[in-house]
């Protein structure tokens, strides 16, 4: 089976399921894991600007897309020519179901169960010991946070954190004063590349508040990636105390 993945975390998951560049025949320029393997796979554009004509020349048996990551009109155009699996992963339960379905599609049900077990070993047993409210920023100018229907919210909720903006949906714009009631402000390394200098900036506005830089991949890359973040999560939970 020849598969094109239009989602970075799904490309990584396909490799983790044991597929090679012989089966994974197309990926986006943002598919960066595993580095030594994705380099062997043809780039078919970005997640938002897919080169449909190039995909036609590759002639895949299956294209895997995502409702949030990819552009609706581009996905619909691809559906005219190829089988497209349009995924929608907003919660940890969605992610478990995605892995099960992927296992069925590529005859790797046992591999799916192994990865699901690894994930449950993390998310079923590691929690914060106190109610900590947070603002999780994904963008600057304007500031954008996460609502209650996002994958990032699902992960942090599972760890026991309380989203200050849980009455909002998707990725709303907020102002500095909207973060005032949060115990912690998380600055994600993606999609906006927050860095230490941004922590210093926020500390000027909130001198008594905890500001943390967090690994965006660890909170937004569904599929198998989360299972590789156990050490990071333990350190993260320890730092938030």
Residue, then its C-alpha position, 0 to 999 in steps of 0.5 A: x500500500x502506498x500512503x501519503x500523510x498530510x499530517x506531521x504526527x501521523x507521518x511519525x506514527x506510520x513509521x512507528x507502526x513499522x512502515x518504511x519509505x516504500x509504503x510512505x510515499x509522500x509527506x509535508x515539509x513539516x513532517x520532521x520525525x523520524x529525521x533520518x527516515x522522513x528525508x527519504x520521503x517525497x515532499x508534497x507541499x505544506x499542511x495548508x498548501x498541498x501540491x495536488x498535481x504532484x500527488x497525482x503523479x505519485x498515485x497513492x492508494x491512501x491519503x491520510x489528512x486531518x480536519x484541523x491540520x489541512x484545508x477543507x477545499x484541498x482535501x475535497x479536491x483530493x477526494x475526487x481522485x483518491x481514497x482519503x481518510x479524514x481524521x478528527x482527533x480532539x481528545x485522548x480517546x479520539x487518539x486511541x480510536x485513531x490508532x485502532x483504526x490505523x492498525x486495522x487499515x495497515x494490518x497492524x492491530x497488535x502494534x496499535x495495542x502496544x502503543x495504546x498501552x504505552x499511552x495509558x501507562x502515562x495518562x492513567x497514572x500521572x496526575x498533578x496533586x493540586x488544582x492548578x489553573x493555566x493559560x496555554x498560549x499558542x500565538x503572540x500578536x495577537x495572543x491566542x490560547x486553547x479552548x475546551x474542544x482542543x487536543x491540548x486541553x484534553x491532555x492537560x485536563x487529563x493531567x489534572x490542570x484547569x483551563x482558565x479559558x475552558x468556556x471558550x472553543x478552538x483557539x480564541x484571541x485573549x488579552x493580557x488581563x485575561x491571563x491574570x487569574x491563571x496560576x501558570x502561563x504556558x508558552x508553547x514552542x509551536x506554532x509560535x516559537x516562544x522562547x526564554x526571552x518571551x518568559x522574561x517579557x511576561x515576567x515583567x507583566x506578571x512578576x509573581x506568576x509562574x511562566x513556563x516554556x513547554x514543548x508544543x509537540x508533547x501537547x499537540x502531536x497525537x498518534x504515537x508521539x505522546x508515548x515518547x514523552x513520558x520523561x518530559x511529562x514527569x519533569x513537567x508535572x514536577x516543575x508545575x508543583 
